[in-house]
Amino acid sequence: MKSMKDVKPVQLGLNSRFKFKCYPGISCFTECCGRIDIALTPYDIIRIKKRLGITSAEFLERYTRREIDEKSGLPLVFLRMPPENNHKCLFVTPDGCTIYTDRPCACRYYPIGQATLQREEGLGGTEEFYFLIKEPYCKGHEEATEWTVASWRVDQEPDLYDEMNREWKAMMLRRDSDARQAIDEKKQKMFFLASYDLDNFRRFVLESRFLDIFEVAPDTVQAITDDDIALMNFSFKYLKYLLVIEESLKLKEKVEPVQPAA
């Protein structure tokens, strides 16, 4: 199966139409759940690790692999599809996905792919578009059920994921050569911690000298202590500071920001 990064996208709009239906009993059922790169976002990881009742570190160790993105220099996390599992997702059984209601955003969209592009200089912000993924083995495209991209989005419910992922995706678009050269191993390590390993990022913020160095409001400290979504949104502020995107945090004193222990 081709990786999604090998697909040549033809841009689709919300009103673009396609035919597709996937269900238990179709001959290719779950074939799309193997031999493919499924990149995870911070919100994906929050949903799945809560579903499993484990920490972010345990989830990352058991179910993911990581690599450095060549363009941005930032670490990416993918679901593992080990050869001993026939190169399939570890959450897939012959009966389907065992975490279906908490499946990643990329899985929700399939067979629609979603891309985020940086707007041209002067326009600002990002632009999202969609494309159809049509693998030769997939029989779902031969079904009569017709959708628009908009109606598929309503059915698969990725809207909350899109909202939660948008700010983080924008940071991942820092792919110019100057930005790439500025991402050293320490920044890669901190980006990984703040993006993916949120339980340990919480410990880093609350138990290190972080709060002695950065000005963080007491209500924010309380929120990130108790709530993963508040912690994720705070991590985005830290990442913008780390990547010198904006001065999203204020130092209490002119010292080097604290780094986690090796």
C-alpha positions in Angstrom: 0.0 0.0 0.0 1.2 3.5 -0.8 2.0 5.9 2.0 -0.3 8.9 2.1 2.7 11.1 1.4 3.1 9.4 -2.0 -0.5 10.3 -3.1 -0.7 13.0 -5.7 -3.5 15.2 -4.4 -6.1 16.8 -6.7 -7.8 19.6 -4.7 -11.4 19.1 -3.7 -13.9 21.5 -2.2 -16.6 20.9 0.4 -19.1 20.4 -2.4 -17.0 17.9 -4.4 -18.8 14.5 -4.8 -17.5 11.0 -4.5 -18.9 7.5 -3.9 -17.7 5.4 -1.0 -18.9 2.9 1.6 -16.9 0.8 4.0 -18.5 -1.9 6.2 -17.8 -5.3 7.8 -18.1 -7.9 5.0 -16.7 -5.9 2.2 -13.7 -7.9 0.8 -11.1 -5.2 1.6 -12.3 -4.4 5.1 -9.4 -3.1 7.3 -6.9 -3.2 4.4 -6.6 0.6 4.7 -5.4 0.1 8.3 -2.0 -1.3 7.3 1.2 -0.3 5.5 0.4 3.4 5.8 1.9 6.3 7.7 -0.7 7.7 10.1 0.8 10.8 11.7 -0.6 11.6 15.2 -1.4 15.1 16.6 -1.3 16.1 20.2 -5.1 15.8 20.4 -5.1 12.3 18.8 -2.8 11.2 21.6 -4.9 12.7 24.3 -8.0 10.9 23.0 -6.3 7.5 22.6 -4.3 7.4 25.8 -7.4 8.4 27.8 -9.4 5.6 26.0 -6.7 3.1 27.0 -6.3 4.4 30.5 -2.5 4.8 30.2 0.0 7.7 30.3 1.2 9.5 27.2 4.7 8.0 27.7 3.2 4.5 27.9 1.2 5.1 24.7 4.2 6.5 22.9 6.3 3.5 23.9 3.9 0.8 23.0 2.0 2.1 20.0 4.1 4.6 18.1 7.3 5.2 16.2 9.0 8.6 15.6 11.1 10.3 13.0 12.4 13.7 12.2 10.6 15.6 9.4 13.1 16.5 6.7 11.5 19.8 5.9 10.7 21.3 9.3 13.4 19.4 11.4 10.6 18.7 13.9 9.8 15.2 15.3 6.8 13.4 14.0 5.0 10.5 15.7 3.3 7.7 13.7 1.2 4.7 14.7 3.3 1.5 14.7 2.4 -1.1 12.2 4.9 -3.9 13.0 5.7 -6.8 10.7 4.7 -9.2 13.5 1.2 -7.7 13.2 1.2 -8.1 9.4 2.1 -4.4 9.1 -1.3 -3.4 10.4 -2.3 -0.9 13.1 -2.2 -2.5 16.5 -5.8 -1.3 17.2 -7.3 -3.2 14.3 -8.9 -6.6 14.5 -10.8 -8.6 11.8 -13.9 -7.0 13.3 -12.6 -3.5 12.9 -11.0 -0.7 14.9 -11.1 -1.3 18.7 -10.8 2.5 19.4 -13.2 3.6 16.7 -14.9 6.5 18.5 -11.4 7.8 19.5 -9.6 7.1 16.3 -7.1 9.6 14.9 -8.2 12.5 12.7 -6.5 11.0 9.6 -8.6 7.8 10.1 -11.8 9.8 10.4 -11.2 11.5 7.1 -10.3 8.4 5.0 -10.8 8.1 2.0 -10.6 11.9 2.1 -7.2 13.3 2.8 -6.7 16.7 4.3 -3.8 19.1 3.7 -2.8 22.3 5.3 -0.7 24.8 3.4 0.9 28.1 4.4 -0.7 31.0 2.5 1.5 33.1 0.2 3.5 35.8 1.8 1.4 38.8 2.6 -1.9 36.8 2.9 -1.1 35.3 6.3 -2.5 32.2 8.0 -3.0 28.7 6.6 -5.3 27.2 4.0 -6.9 23.7 4.2 -7.9 21.6 1.2 -9.1 18.0 0.6 -8.2 15.2 -1.8 -9.5 11.7 -2.6 -7.4 8.7 -1.6 -8.3 5.9 -4.0 -6.2 2.8 -3.5 -6.5 0.0 -6.2 -7.5 -2.7 -3.6 -10.3 -0.6 -2.1 -13.8 -1.8 -3.1 -15.5 0.9 -1.1 -15.2 3.3 -4.1 -17.4 0.8 -6.1 -20.3 1.3 -3.7 -23.3 3.4 -4.7 -23.4 5.6 -1.6 -22.6 9.2 -2.7 -21.2 11.9 -0.5 -19.9 15.4 -0.7 -16.8 16.3 1.3 -19.0 18.4 3.6 -21.5 15.5 4.2 -18.6 13.1 4.8 -17.2 15.4 7.4 -20.5 15.6 9.2 -20.8 11.8 9.2 -17.2 11.2 10.4 -17.1 14.1 12.9 -13.6 15.4 12.5 -14.6 19.0 13.3 -13.4 19.0 16.9 -10.1 17.4 15.8 -9.6 20.1 13.2 -10.3 22.8 15.8 -7.9 21.2 18.3 -5.2 20.5 15.7 -5.2 23.8 13.7 -2.8 25.8 15.8 -0.3 22.9 16.1 -0.4 22.2 12.4 0.4 25.8 11.7 3.6 25.4 13.7 4.5 22.3 11.7 4.5 24.4 8.5 7.7 26.2 9.5 9.7 24.6 6.7 12.0 27.3 5.4 15.7 26.6 5.5 16.4 29.1 8.3 13.8 27.5 10.5 15.1 24.0 9.7 18.7 25.0 10.7 17.4 26.5 14.0 16.0 23.2 15.2 18.8 21.5 17.2 18.5 18.3 19.2 17.4 20.2 22.4 14.6 21.9 20.6 13.6 18.6 19.0 13.5 17.0 22.4 11.4 19.8 23.9 9.0 19.8 20.9 8.5 16.1 21.3 7.8 16.5 25.0 5.4 19.4 24.7 3.6 18.0 21.6 3.3 14.3 22.3 4.3 13.4 25.9 1.9 15.8 27.7 1.8 13.9 31.0 5.6 14.4 31.3 5.3 18.0 30.0 2.9 18.6 32.9 5.5 17.3 35.3 8.2 19.5 33.6 6.1 22.6 34.1 4.9 21.9 37.6 7.9 20.2 39.2 10.9 21.9 37.5 11.9 25.6 37.8 9.6 26.5 34.9 7.2 28.5 37.0 10.1 30.4 38.6 11.3 31.4 35.2 8.1 32.1 33.2 5.2 34.2 34.3 2.1 31.9 34.4 -1.2 33.1 35.9 -2.4 31.0 38.9 -5.6 30.1 37.1 -3.6 28.8 34.2 -1.5 26.7 36.6 -4.6 25.2 38.1 -6.1 24.5 34.7 -3.1 22.7 33.3 -2.8 20.7 36.6 -6.3 19.2 36.1 -7.2 19.4 32.4 -5.3 17.8 29.4 -6.9 20.2 26.9 -5.8 23.2 28.9 -2.4 21.7 29.1 -2.2 21.1 25.4 -3.2 24.7 24.6 -0.6 25.9 27.1 2.0 23.7 25.4 1.3 25.4 22.1 2.2 28.8 23.7 5.4 27.2 25.0 6.2 25.8 21.5 5.7 29.2 19.8 8.1 30.6 22.3 10.6 27.7 21.8 10.4 28.0 18.0 10.6 31.8 18.1 7.3 32.2 16.3 6.0 34.7 18.8 6.8 35.9 22.3 3.9 33.9 23.8 5.5 33.5 27.2 7.1 36.2 29.4 10.3 35.6 31.4 10.3 36.6 35.0 14.1 37.3 34.7 16.7 37.2 31.9 17.9 33.6 32.2 18.0 30.7 30.0 14.7 28.7 29.9 14.9 25.5 32.0 15.6 22.3 30.1 14.4 18.8 31.3 16.9 16.4 32.7 18.5 14.1 30.1 
